[in-house]
Amino acid sequence: MVISLEGKKLELTYPCNWDYKIIINSHCNINHIIKNVIGDRDYKISKANNSKNRTYQSYRMTLLVHNEDDRVELYSSLKREDCVKIVL
């Protein structure tokens, strides 16, 4: 079964906590990346996995987002970081 979300918009009640899964090069510092993006905002970070050959590490970051623009801008800012490979 395939479910298409095309044309659908995510409906959230803001402010709310939002999780980002961040995959980075293993030689990079996740705390440095997050500080560059969110500054002094409160967040929680937990390590998720390493890639099979330990080239990449994944983390889950949770923080309070204030509105859709804030949520999307954080996502975009994380993706622009050099050490970040993927943001989900």
PyMOL Python script that loads the backbone (N, CA, C, O; Angstrom):
from pymol import cmd

cmd.read_pdbstr("""\
ATOM      1  N   MET A   1       0.846  -1.175   0.000  1.00  0.00           N
ATOM      2  CA  MET A   1       0.000   0.000   0.000  1.00  0.00           C
ATOM      3  C   MET A   1       0.892   1.238   0.000  1.00  0.00           C
ATOM      4  O   MET A   1       1.824   1.335   0.798  1.00  0.00           O
ATOM      5  N   VAL A   2       0.611   2.170  -0.880  1.00  0.00           N
ATOM      6  CA  VAL A   2       1.348   3.418  -0.972  1.00  0.00           C
ATOM      7  C   VAL A   2       0.421   4.558  -0.575  1.00  0.00           C
ATOM      8  O   VAL A   2      -0.688   4.682  -1.094  1.00  0.00           O
ATOM      9  N   ILE A   3       0.886   5.385   0.348  1.00  0.00           N
ATOM     10  CA  ILE A   3       0.109   6.541   0.772  1.00  0.00           C
ATOM     11  C   ILE A   3       0.779   7.784   0.230  1.00  0.00           C
ATOM     12  O   ILE A   3       1.954   8.026   0.507  1.00  0.00           O
ATOM     13  N   SER A   4       0.064   8.561  -0.524  1.00  0.00           N
ATOM     14  CA  SER A   4       0.612   9.787  -1.096  1.00  0.00           C
ATOM     15  C   SER A   4       0.277  10.971  -0.198  1.00  0.00           C
ATOM     16  O   SER A   4      -0.878  11.183   0.173  1.00  0.00           O
ATOM     17  N   LEU A   5       1.309  11.737   0.144  1.00  0.00           N
ATOM     18  CA  LEU A   5       1.111  12.952   0.932  1.00  0.00           C
ATOM     19  C   LEU A   5       1.209  14.194   0.065  1.00  0.00           C
ATOM     20  O   LEU A   5       1.230  15.317   0.570  1.00  0.00           O
ATOM     21  N   GLU A   6       1.270  13.986  -1.238  1.00  0.00           N
ATOM     22  CA  GLU A   6       1.357  15.099  -2.165  1.00  0.00           C
ATOM     23  C   GLU A   6       0.137  16.000  -2.021  1.00  0.00           C
ATOM     24  O   GLU A   6      -0.999  15.528  -1.995  1.00  0.00           O
ATOM     25  N   GLY A   7       0.381  17.275  -1.930  1.00  0.00           N
ATOM     26  CA  GLY A   7      -0.697  18.236  -1.798  1.00  0.00           C
ATOM     27  C   GLY A   7      -1.222  18.378  -0.380  1.00  0.00           C
ATOM     28  O   GLY A   7      -2.128  19.172  -0.130  1.00  0.00           O
ATOM     29  N   LYS A   8      -0.663  17.620   0.543  1.00  0.00           N
ATOM     30  CA  LYS A   8      -1.086  17.690   1.945  1.00  0.00           C
ATOM     31  C   LYS A   8      -0.148  18.622   2.703  1.00  0.00           C
ATOM     32  O   LYS A   8       1.042  18.700   2.398  1.00  0.00           O
ATOM     33  N   LYS A   9      -0.686  19.322   3.682  1.00  0.00           N
ATOM     34  CA  LYS A   9       0.107  20.221   4.502  1.00  0.00           C
ATOM     35  C   LYS A   9       0.067  19.733   5.939  1.00  0.00           C
ATOM     36  O   LYS A   9      -0.990  19.375   6.458  1.00  0.00           O
ATOM     37  N   LEU A  10       1.224  19.724   6.572  1.00  0.00           N
ATOM     38  CA  LEU A  10       1.329  19.318   7.965  1.00  0.00           C
ATOM     39  C   LEU A  10       0.643  20.353   8.839  1.00  0.00           C
ATOM     40  O   LEU A  10       0.951  21.543   8.756  1.00  0.00           O
ATOM     41  N   GLU A  11      -0.282  19.908   9.674  1.00  0.00           N
ATOM     42  CA  GLU A  11      -0.991  20.825  10.560  1.00  0.00           C
ATOM     43  C   GLU A  11      -0.505  20.605  11.982  1.00  0.00           C
ATOM     44  O   GLU A  11      -0.707  19.537  12.560  1.00  0.00           O
ATOM     45  N   LEU A  12       0.136  21.619  12.539  1.00  0.00           N
ATOM     46  CA  LEU A  12       0.669  21.567  13.896  1.00  0.00           C
ATOM     47  C   LEU A  12       0.117  22.730  14.702  1.00  0.00           C
ATOM     48  O   LEU A  12      -0.252  23.767  14.153  1.00  0.00           O
ATOM     49  N   THR A  13       0.069  22.542  15.992  1.00  0.00           N
ATOM     50  CA  THR A  13      -0.282  23.628  16.893  1.00  0.00           C
ATOM     51  C   THR A  13       1.016  24.136  17.510  1.00  0.00           C
ATOM     52  O   THR A  13       1.699  23.408  18.230  1.00  0.00           O
ATOM     53  N   TYR A  14       1.343  25.375  17.225  1.00  0.00           N
ATOM     54  CA  TYR A  14       2.592  25.967  17.711  1.00  0.00           C
ATOM     55  C   TYR A  14       2.331  26.797  18.953  1.00  0.00           C
ATOM     56  O   TYR A  14       1.222  27.299  19.134  1.00  0.00           O
ATOM     57  N   PRO A  15       3.330  26.953  19.815  1.00  0.00           N
ATOM     58  CA  PRO A  15       4.641  26.311  19.775  1.00  0.00           C
ATOM     59  C   PRO A  15       4.526  24.826  20.124  1.00  0.00           C
ATOM     60  O   PRO A  15       3.600  24.402  20.816  1.00  0.00           O
ATOM     61  N   CYS A  16       5.497  24.045  19.623  1.00  0.00           N
ATOM     62  CA  CYS A  16       5.526  22.610  19.915  1.00  0.00           C
ATOM     63  C   CYS A  16       6.967  22.115  19.856  1.00  0.00           C
ATOM     64  O   CYS A  16       7.835  22.749  19.256  1.00  0.00           O
ATOM     65  N   ASN A  17       7.199  20.979  20.487  1.00  0.00           N
ATOM     66  CA  ASN A  17       8.514  20.351  20.382  1.00  0.00           C
ATOM     67  C   ASN A  17       8.611  19.652  19.039  1.00  0.00           C
ATOM     68  O   ASN A  17       7.645  19.054  18.565  1.00  0.00           O
ATOM     69  N   TRP A  18       9.791  19.732  18.428  1.00  0.00           N
ATOM     70  CA  TRP A  18      10.005  19.119  17.120  1.00  0.00           C
ATOM     71  C   TRP A  18      11.314  18.359  17.148  1.00  0.00           C
ATOM     72  O   TRP A  18      12.301  18.829  17.713  1.00  0.00           O
ATOM     73  N   ASP A  19      11.324  17.185  16.538  1.00  0.00           N
ATOM     74  CA  ASP A  19      12.535  16.360  16.449  1.00  0.00           C
ATOM     75  C   ASP A  19      13.147  16.482  15.064  1.00  0.00           C
ATOM     76  O   ASP A  19      12.454  16.424  14.048  1.00  0.00           O
ATOM     77  N   TYR A  20      14.449  16.650  15.050  1.00  0.00           N
ATOM     78  CA  TYR A  20      15.228  16.615  13.815  1.00  0.00           C
ATOM     79  C   TYR A  20      16.201  15.459  13.938  1.00  0.00           C
ATOM     80  O   TYR A  20      16.870  15.323  14.962  1.00  0.00           O
ATOM     81  N   LYS A  21      16.291  14.633  12.926  1.00  0.00           N
ATOM     82  CA  LYS A  21      17.336  13.618  12.874  1.00  0.00           C
ATOM     83  C   LYS A  21      18.445  14.205  12.012  1.00  0.00           C
ATOM     84  O   LYS A  21      18.218  14.600  10.868  1.00  0.00           O
ATOM     85  N   ILE A  22      19.640  14.255  12.573  1.00  0.00           N
ATOM     86  CA  ILE A  22      20.774  14.902  11.917  1.00  0.00           C
ATOM     87  C   ILE A  22      21.869  13.870  11.713  1.00  0.00           C
ATOM     88  O   ILE A  22      22.316  13.237  12.670  1.00  0.00           O
ATOM     89  N   ILE A  23      22.299  13.698  10.478  1.00  0.00           N
ATOM     90  CA  ILE A  23      23.388  12.773  10.161  1.00  0.00           C
ATOM     91  C   ILE A  23      24.591  13.606   9.739  1.00  0.00           C
ATOM     92  O   ILE A  23      24.516  14.416   8.815  1.00  0.00           O
ATOM     93  N   ILE A  24      25.717  13.385  10.447  1.00  0.00           N
ATOM     94  CA  ILE A  24      26.917  14.189  10.213  1.00  0.00           C
ATOM     95  C   ILE A  24      28.118  13.295   9.929  1.00  0.00           C
ATOM     96  O   ILE A  24      28.099  12.098  10.216  1.00  0.00           O
ATOM     97  N   ASN A  25      29.161  13.892   9.364  1.00  0.00           N
ATOM     98  CA  ASN A  25      30.439  13.200   9.229  1.00  0.00           C
ATOM     99  C   ASN A  25      30.960  12.891  10.623  1.00  0.00           C
ATOM    100  O   ASN A  25      30.846  13.725  11.521  1.00  0.00           O
ATOM    101  N   SER A  26      31.523  11.721  10.815  1.00  0.00           N
ATOM    102  CA  SER A  26      31.907  11.284  12.158  1.00  0.00           C
ATOM    103  C   SER A  26      33.013  12.132  12.781  1.00  0.00           C
ATOM    104  O   SER A  26      33.144  12.156  14.004  1.00  0.00           O
ATOM    105  N   HIS A  27      33.805  12.823  11.977  1.00  0.00           N
ATOM    106  CA  HIS A  27      34.884  13.647  12.531  1.00  0.00           C
ATOM    107  C   HIS A  27      34.398  15.017  13.012  1.00  0.00           C
ATOM    108  O   HIS A  27      35.183  15.793  13.556  1.00  0.00           O
ATOM    109  N   CYS A  28      33.122  15.318  12.817  1.00  0.00           N
ATOM    110  CA  CYS A  28      32.575  16.626  13.179  1.00  0.00           C
ATOM    111  C   CYS A  28      31.976  16.604  14.579  1.00  0.00           C
ATOM    112  O   CYS A  28      31.641  15.546  15.112  1.00  0.00           O
ATOM    113  N   ASN A  29      31.848  17.784  15.160  1.00  0.00           N
ATOM    114  CA  ASN A  29      31.322  17.947  16.513  1.00  0.00           C
ATOM    115  C   ASN A  29      29.866  18.411  16.439  1.00  0.00           C
ATOM    116  O   ASN A  29      29.583  19.519  15.983  1.00  0.00           O
ATOM    117  N   ILE A  30      28.948  17.554  16.890  1.00  0.00           N
ATOM    118  CA  ILE A  30      27.523  17.883  16.805  1.00  0.00           C
ATOM    119  C   ILE A  30      27.181  19.112  17.629  1.00  0.00           C
ATOM    120  O   ILE A  30      26.341  19.911  17.214  1.00  0.00           O
ATOM    121  N   ASN A  31      27.810  19.286  18.789  1.00  0.00           N
ATOM    122  CA  ASN A  31      27.510  20.438  19.634  1.00  0.00           C
ATOM    123  C   ASN A  31      27.906  21.745  18.957  1.00  0.00           C
ATOM    124  O   ASN A  31      27.205  22.749  19.091  1.00  0.00           O
ATOM    125  N   HIS A  32      29.005  21.742  18.242  1.00  0.00           N
ATOM    126  CA  HIS A  32      29.438  22.933  17.499  1.00  0.00           C
ATOM    127  C   HIS A  32      28.439  23.266  16.383  1.00  0.00           C
ATOM    128  O   HIS A  32      28.092  24.429  16.173  1.00  0.00           O
ATOM    129  N   ILE A  33      27.993  22.245  15.687  1.00  0.00           N
ATOM    130  CA  ILE A  33      27.013  22.438  14.609  1.00  0.00           C
ATOM    131  C   ILE A  33      25.727  23.045  15.162  1.00  0.00           C
ATOM    132  O   ILE A  33      25.204  24.014  14.613  1.00  0.00           O
ATOM    133  N   ILE A  34      25.226  22.472  16.244  1.00  0.00           N
ATOM    134  CA  ILE A  34      23.972  22.946  16.820  1.00  0.00           C
ATOM    135  C   ILE A  34      24.107  24.370  17.336  1.00  0.00           C
ATOM    136  O   ILE A  34      23.211  25.187  17.121  1.00  0.00           O
ATOM    137  N   LYS A  35      25.208  24.687  18.015  1.00  0.00           N
ATOM    138  CA  LYS A  35      25.420  26.056  18.504  1.00  0.00           C
ATOM    139  C   LYS A  35      25.430  27.046  17.347  1.00  0.00           C
ATOM    140  O   LYS A  35      24.885  28.143  17.477  1.00  0.00           O
ATOM    141  N   ASN A  36      26.039  26.686  16.214  1.00  0.00           N
ATOM    142  CA  ASN A  36      26.053  27.555  15.031  1.00  0.00           C
ATOM    143  C   ASN A  36      24.645  27.839  14.534  1.00  0.00           C
ATOM    144  O   ASN A  36      24.364  28.936  14.050  1.00  0.00           O
ATOM    145  N   VAL A  37      23.768  26.865  14.649  1.00  0.00           N
ATOM    146  CA  VAL A  37      22.429  26.980  14.080  1.00  0.00           C
ATOM    147  C   VAL A  37      21.429  27.593  15.063  1.00  0.00           C
ATOM    148  O   VAL A  37      20.666  28.484  14.691  1.00  0.00           O
ATOM    149  N   ILE A  38      21.427  27.126  16.308  1.00  0.00           N
ATOM    150  CA  ILE A  38      20.366  27.567  17.214  1.00  0.00           C
ATOM    151  C   ILE A  38      20.833  28.511  18.313  1.00  0.00           C
ATOM    152  O   ILE A  38      20.012  29.030  19.069  1.00  0.00           O
ATOM    153  N   GLY A  39      22.128  28.739  18.411  1.00  0.00           N
ATOM    154  CA  GLY A  39      22.625  29.674  19.428  1.00  0.00           C
ATOM    155  C   GLY A  39      22.354  29.187  20.830  1.00  0.00           C
ATOM    156  O   GLY A  39      22.747  28.078  21.190  1.00  0.00           O
ATOM    157  N   ASP A  40      21.686  30.000  21.628  1.00  0.00           N
ATOM    158  CA  ASP A  40      21.464  29.697  23.045  1.00  0.00           C
ATOM    159  C   ASP A  40      20.105  29.066  23.346  1.00  0.00           C
ATOM    160  O   ASP A  40      19.720  28.959  24.510  1.00  0.00           O
ATOM    161  N   ARG A  41      19.389  28.657  22.329  1.00  0.00           N
ATOM    162  CA  ARG A  41      18.086  28.022  22.574  1.00  0.00           C
ATOM    163  C   ARG A  41      18.285  26.692  23.292  1.00  0.00           C
ATOM    164  O   ARG A  41      19.298  26.018  23.110  1.00  0.00           O
ATOM    165  N   ASP A  42      17.296  26.325  24.112  1.00  0.00           N
ATOM    166  CA  ASP A  42      17.330  25.036  24.802  1.00  0.00           C
ATOM    167  C   ASP A  42      17.019  23.919  23.815  1.00  0.00           C
ATOM    168  O   ASP A  42      16.168  24.065  22.937  1.00  0.00           O
ATOM    169  N   TYR A  43      17.717  22.811  23.973  1.00  0.00           N
ATOM    170  CA  TYR A  43      17.492  21.649  23.126  1.00  0.00           C
ATOM    171  C   TYR A  43      17.939  20.399  23.869  1.00  0.00           C
ATOM    172  O   TYR A  43      18.650  20.473  24.872  1.00  0.00           O
ATOM    173  N   LYS A  44      17.511  19.261  23.362  1.00  0.00           N
ATOM    174  CA  LYS A  44      17.976  17.967  23.846  1.00  0.00           C
ATOM    175  C   LYS A  44      18.578  17.246  22.658  1.00  0.00           C
ATOM    176  O   LYS A  44      18.049  17.294  21.548  1.00  0.00           O
ATOM    177  N   ILE A  45      19.690  16.578  22.907  1.00  0.00           N
ATOM    178  CA  ILE A  45      20.350  15.832  21.824  1.00  0.00           C
ATOM    179  C   ILE A  45      20.644  14.425  22.329  1.00  0.00           C
ATOM    180  O   ILE A  45      21.053  14.234  23.474  1.00  0.00           O
ATOM    181  N   SER A  46      20.431  13.456  21.465  1.00  0.00           N
ATOM    182  CA  SER A  46      20.795  12.082  21.812  1.00  0.00           C
ATOM    183  C   SER A  46      21.405  11.423  20.579  1.00  0.00           C
ATOM    184  O   SER A  46      20.957  11.632  19.452  1.00  0.00           O
ATOM    185  N   LYS A  47      22.426  10.631  20.824  1.00  0.00           N
ATOM    186  CA  LYS A  47      23.078   9.925  19.726  1.00  0.00           C
ATOM    187  C   LYS A  47      22.205   8.749  19.321  1.00  0.00           C
ATOM    188  O   LYS A  47      21.685   8.024  20.169  1.00  0.00           O
ATOM    189  N   ALA A  48      22.052   8.571  18.030  1.00  0.00           N
ATOM    190  CA  ALA A  48      21.217   7.482  17.536  1.00  0.00           C
ATOM    191  C   ALA A  48      22.072   6.304  17.072  1.00  0.00           C
ATOM    192  O   ALA A  48      22.048   5.241  17.692  1.00  0.00           O
ATOM    193  N   ASN A  49      22.825   6.484  15.990  1.00  0.00           N
ATOM    194  CA  ASN A  49      23.583   5.372  15.399  1.00  0.00           C
ATOM    195  C   ASN A  49      24.877   5.865  14.758  1.00  0.00           C
ATOM    196  O   ASN A  49      25.073   7.058  14.524  1.00  0.00           O
ATOM    197  N   ASN A  50      25.754   4.895  14.482  1.00  0.00           N
ATOM    198  CA  ASN A  50      26.916   5.108  13.618  1.00  0.00           C
ATOM    199  C   ASN A  50      26.670   4.330  12.339  1.00  0.00           C
ATOM    200  O   ASN A  50      25.982   3.309  12.349  1.00  0.00           O
ATOM    201  N   SER A  51      27.230   4.810  11.237  1.00  0.00           N
ATOM    202  CA  SER A  51      27.141   4.033  10.006  1.00  0.00           C
ATOM    203  C   SER A  51      28.002   2.776  10.153  1.00  0.00           C
ATOM    204  O   SER A  51      28.831   2.682  11.059  1.00  0.00           O
ATOM    205  N   LYS A  52      27.801   1.841   9.278  1.00  0.00           N
ATOM    206  CA  LYS A  52      28.494   0.550   9.356  1.00  0.00           C
ATOM    207  C   LYS A  52      30.010   0.723   9.451  1.00  0.00           C
ATOM    208  O   LYS A  52      30.658   0.045  10.247  1.00  0.00           O
ATOM    209  N   ASN A  53      30.575   1.615   8.656  1.00  0.00           N
ATOM    210  CA  ASN A  53      32.020   1.823   8.679  1.00  0.00           C
ATOM    211  C   ASN A  53      32.417   3.045   9.512  1.00  0.00           C
ATOM    212  O   ASN A  53      33.552   3.514   9.434  1.00  0.00           O
ATOM    213  N   ARG A  54      31.470   3.556  10.310  1.00  0.00           N
ATOM    214  CA  ARG A  54      31.687   4.680  11.230  1.00  0.00           C
ATOM    215  C   ARG A  54      32.089   5.985  10.520  1.00  0.00           C
ATOM    216  O   ARG A  54      32.762   6.830  11.109  1.00  0.00           O
ATOM    217  N   THR A  55      31.682   6.139   9.284  1.00  0.00           N
ATOM    218  CA  THR A  55      31.923   7.378   8.552  1.00  0.00           C
ATOM    219  C   THR A  55      30.957   8.467   8.991  1.00  0.00           C
ATOM    220  O   THR A  55      31.300   9.650   8.984  1.00  0.00           O
ATOM    221  N   TYR A  56      29.751   8.066   9.372  1.00  0.00           N
ATOM    222  CA  TYR A  56      28.705   9.009   9.757  1.00  0.00           C
ATOM    223  C   TYR A  56      28.142   8.658  11.126  1.00  0.00           C
ATOM    224  O   TYR A  56      28.186   7.507  11.560  1.00  0.00           O
ATOM    225  N   GLN A  57      27.612   9.675  11.795  1.00  0.00           N
ATOM    226  CA  GLN A  57      26.916   9.498  13.063  1.00  0.00           C
ATOM    227  C   GLN A  57      25.556  10.171  12.941  1.00  0.00           C
ATOM    228  O   GLN A  57      25.426  11.204  12.284  1.00  0.00           O
ATOM    229  N   SER A  58      24.560   9.595  13.566  1.00  0.00           N
ATOM    230  CA  SER A  58      23.250  10.237  13.546  1.00  0.00           C
ATOM    231  C   SER A  58      22.834  10.604  14.970  1.00  0.00           C
ATOM    232  O   SER A  58      23.159   9.919  15.940  1.00  0.00           O
ATOM    233  N   TYR A  59      22.103  11.712  15.050  1.00  0.00           N
ATOM    234  CA  TYR A  59      21.646  12.258  16.327  1.00  0.00           C
ATOM    235  C   TYR A  59      20.193  12.659  16.188  1.00  0.00           C
ATOM    236  O   TYR A  59      19.709  12.945  15.093  1.00  0.00           O
ATOM    237  N   ARG A  60      19.503  12.673  17.324  1.00  0.00           N
ATOM    238  CA  ARG A  60      18.153  13.218  17.373  1.00  0.00           C
ATOM    239  C   ARG A  60      18.187  14.459  18.246  1.00  0.00           C
ATOM    240  O   ARG A  60      18.579  14.402  19.411  1.00  0.00           O
ATOM    241  N   MET A  61      17.772  15.581  17.674  1.00  0.00           N
ATOM    242  CA  MET A  61      17.713  16.831  18.412  1.00  0.00           C
ATOM    243  C   MET A  61      16.244  17.226  18.554  1.00  0.00           C
ATOM    244  O   MET A  61      15.490  17.225  17.580  1.00  0.00           O
ATOM    245  N   THR A  62      15.854  17.562  19.774  1.00  0.00           N
ATOM    246  CA  THR A  62      14.493  18.011  20.061  1.00  0.00           C
ATOM    247  C   THR A  62      14.562  19.422  20.614  1.00  0.00           C
ATOM    248  O   THR A  62      15.354  19.707  21.512  1.00  0.00           O
ATOM    249  N   LEU A  63      13.724  20.309  20.072  1.00  0.00           N
ATOM    250  CA  LEU A  63      13.642  21.651  20.613  1.00  0.00           C
ATOM    251  C   LEU A  63      12.269  22.246  20.338  1.00  0.00           C
ATOM    252  O   LEU A  63      11.508  21.744  19.510  1.00  0.00           O
ATOM    253  N   LEU A  64      11.973  23.314  21.043  1.00  0.00           N
ATOM    254  CA  LEU A  64      10.705  24.014  20.891  1.00  0.00           C
ATOM    255  C   LEU A  64      10.777  24.900  19.656  1.00  0.00           C
ATOM    256  O   LEU A  64      11.663  25.745  19.535  1.00  0.00           O
ATOM    257  N   VAL A  65       9.825  24.695  18.732  1.00  0.00           N
ATOM    258  CA  VAL A  65       9.720  25.573  17.566  1.00  0.00           C
ATOM    259  C   VAL A  65       8.486  26.447  17.758  1.00  0.00           C
ATOM    260  O   VAL A  65       7.458  25.993  18.260  1.00  0.00           O
ATOM    261  N   HIS A  66       8.604  27.696  17.354  1.00  0.00           N
ATOM    262  CA  HIS A  66       7.572  28.678  17.650  1.00  0.00           C
ATOM    263  C   HIS A  66       6.494  28.783  16.569  1.00  0.00           C
ATOM    264  O   HIS A  66       5.351  29.140  16.854  1.00  0.00           O
ATOM    265  N   ASN A  67       6.866  28.472  15.336  1.00  0.00           N
ATOM    266  CA  ASN A  67       5.921  28.536  14.220  1.00  0.00           C
ATOM    267  C   ASN A  67       6.524  27.775  13.040  1.00  0.00           C
ATOM    268  O   ASN A  67       7.649  27.282  13.118  1.00  0.00           O
ATOM    269  N   GLU A  68       5.773  27.684  11.960  1.00  0.00           N
ATOM    270  CA  GLU A  68       6.248  26.923  10.803  1.00  0.00           C
ATOM    271  C   GLU A  68       7.513  27.523  10.211  1.00  0.00           C
ATOM    272  O   GLU A  68       8.423  26.788   9.829  1.00  0.00           O
ATOM    273  N   ASP A  69       7.586  28.850  10.128  1.00  0.00           N
ATOM    274  CA  ASP A  69       8.786  29.488   9.581  1.00  0.00           C
ATOM    275  C   ASP A  69      10.011  29.139  10.413  1.00  0.00           C
ATOM    276  O   ASP A  69      11.077  28.870   9.860  1.00  0.00           O
ATOM    277  N   ASP A  70       9.875  29.141  11.723  1.00  0.00           N
ATOM    278  CA  ASP A  70      10.969  28.784  12.625  1.00  0.00           C
ATOM    279  C   ASP A  70      11.397  27.340  12.377  1.00  0.00           C
ATOM    280  O   ASP A  70      12.591  27.063  12.261  1.00  0.00           O
ATOM    281  N   ARG A  71      10.444  26.423  12.296  1.00  0.00           N
ATOM    282  CA  ARG A  71      10.740  25.000  12.077  1.00  0.00           C
ATOM    283  C   ARG A  71      11.469  24.774  10.759  1.00  0.00           C
ATOM    284  O   ARG A  71      12.455  24.040  10.704  1.00  0.00           O
ATOM    285  N   VAL A  72      10.981  25.405   9.708  1.00  0.00           N
ATOM    286  CA  VAL A  72      11.575  25.235   8.379  1.00  0.00           C
ATOM    287  C   VAL A  72      12.945  25.904   8.300  1.00  0.00           C
ATOM    288  O   VAL A  72      13.859  25.361   7.679  1.00  0.00           O
ATOM    289  N   GLU A  73      13.100  27.066   8.915  1.00  0.00           N
ATOM    290  CA  GLU A  73      14.390  27.754   8.899  1.00  0.00           C
ATOM    291  C   GLU A  73      15.449  26.957   9.650  1.00  0.00           C
ATOM    292  O   GLU A  73      16.594  26.897   9.203  1.00  0.00           O
ATOM    293  N   LEU A  74      15.102  26.351  10.764  1.00  0.00           N
ATOM    294  CA  LEU A  74      16.046  25.506  11.485  1.00  0.00           C
ATOM    295  C   LEU A  74      16.477  24.325  10.621  1.00  0.00           C
ATOM    296  O   LEU A  74      17.659  23.987  10.568  1.00  0.00           O
ATOM    297  N   TYR A  75      15.529  23.709   9.956  1.00  0.00           N
ATOM    298  CA  TYR A  75      15.829  22.601   9.044  1.00  0.00           C
ATOM    299  C   TYR A  75      16.801  23.056   7.948  1.00  0.00           C
ATOM    300  O   TYR A  75      17.801  22.389   7.683  1.00  0.00           O
ATOM    301  N   SER A  76      16.507  24.175   7.325  1.00  0.00           N
ATOM    302  CA  SER A  76      17.355  24.692   6.249  1.00  0.00           C
ATOM    303  C   SER A  76      18.742  25.058   6.760  1.00  0.00           C
ATOM    304  O   SER A  76      19.741  24.787   6.095  1.00  0.00           O
ATOM    305  N   SER A  77      18.805  25.664   7.923  1.00  0.00           N
ATOM    306  CA  SER A  77      20.095  26.064   8.501  1.00  0.00           C
ATOM    307  C   SER A  77      20.945  24.847   8.838  1.00  0.00           C
ATOM    308  O   SER A  77      22.158  24.861   8.624  1.00  0.00           O
ATOM    309  N   LEU A  78      20.333  23.814   9.354  1.00  0.00           N
ATOM    310  CA  LEU A  78      21.077  22.585   9.636  1.00  0.00           C
ATOM    311  C   LEU A  78      21.627  21.984   8.347  1.00  0.00           C
ATOM    312  O   LEU A  78      22.776  21.546   8.310  1.00  0.00           O
ATOM    313  N   LYS A  79      20.814  21.958   7.288  1.00  0.00           N
ATOM    314  CA  LYS A  79      21.252  21.391   6.010  1.00  0.00           C
ATOM    315  C   LYS A  79      22.424  22.156   5.402  1.00  0.00           C
ATOM    316  O   LYS A  79      23.230  21.579   4.673  1.00  0.00           O
ATOM    317  N   ARG A  80      22.523  23.457   5.698  1.00  0.00           N
ATOM    318  CA  ARG A  80      23.598  24.277   5.123  1.00  0.00           C
ATOM    319  C   ARG A  80      24.951  24.066   5.810  1.00  0.00           C
ATOM    320  O   ARG A  80      25.984  24.468   5.274  1.00  0.00           O
ATOM    321  N   GLU A  81      24.952  23.452   6.968  1.00  0.00           N
ATOM    322  CA  GLU A  81      26.214  23.214   7.679  1.00  0.00           C
ATOM    323  C   GLU A  81      27.068  22.222   6.895  1.00  0.00           C
ATOM    324  O   GLU A  81      26.567  21.204   6.418  1.00  0.00           O
ATOM    325  N   ASP A  82      28.358  22.521   6.765  1.00  0.00           N
ATOM    326  CA  ASP A  82      29.266  21.686   5.962  1.00  0.00           C
ATOM    327  C   ASP A  82      29.337  20.233   6.406  1.00  0.00           C
ATOM    328  O   ASP A  82      29.389  19.332   5.569  1.00  0.00           O
ATOM    329  N   CYS A  83      29.339  19.998   7.697  1.00  0.00           N
ATOM    330  CA  CYS A  83      29.484  18.632   8.219  1.00  0.00           C
ATOM    331  C   CYS A  83      28.203  17.820   8.171  1.00  0.00           C
ATOM    332  O   CYS A  83      28.243  16.605   8.360  1.00  0.00           O
ATOM    333  N   VAL A  84      27.078  18.454   7.925  1.00  0.00           N
ATOM    334  CA  VAL A  84      25.795  17.765   7.936  1.00  0.00           C
ATOM    335  C   VAL A  84      25.548  17.134   6.570  1.00  0.00           C
ATOM    336  O   VAL A  84      25.611  17.800   5.536  1.00  0.00           O
ATOM    337  N   LYS A  85      25.267  15.838   6.592  1.00  0.00           N
ATOM    338  CA  LYS A  85      24.972  15.118   5.351  1.00  0.00           C
ATOM    339  C   LYS A  85      23.471  15.083   5.068  1.00  0.00           C
ATOM    340  O   LYS A  85      23.041  15.302   3.935  1.00  0.00           O
ATOM    341  N   ILE A  86      22.671  14.805   6.112  1.00  0.00           N
ATOM    342  CA  ILE A  86      21.229  14.655   5.928  1.00  0.00           C
ATOM    343  C   ILE A  86      20.520  15.198   7.168  1.00  0.00           C
ATOM    344  O   ILE A  86      20.993  15.037   8.293  1.00  0.00           O
ATOM    345  N   VAL A  87      19.375  15.844   6.935  1.00  0.00           N
ATOM    346  CA  VAL A  87      18.497  16.265   8.032  1.00  0.00           C
ATOM    347  C   VAL A  87      17.105  15.714   7.713  1.00  0.00           C
ATOM    348  O   VAL A  87      16.584  15.902   6.614  1.00  0.00           O
ATOM    349  N   LEU A  88      16.533  15.048   8.671  1.00  0.00           N
ATOM    350  CA  LEU A  88      15.174  14.505   8.510  1.00  0.00           C
ATOM    351  C   LEU A  88      14.275  15.105   9.579  1.00  0.00           C
ATOM    352  O   LEU A  88      13.086  14.790   9.633  1.00  0.00           O
TER     353      LEU A  88
END
""", "prot")
cmd.dss("prot")
cmd.show_as("cartoon", "prot")
cmd.util.cbc("prot")
cmd.orient("prot")
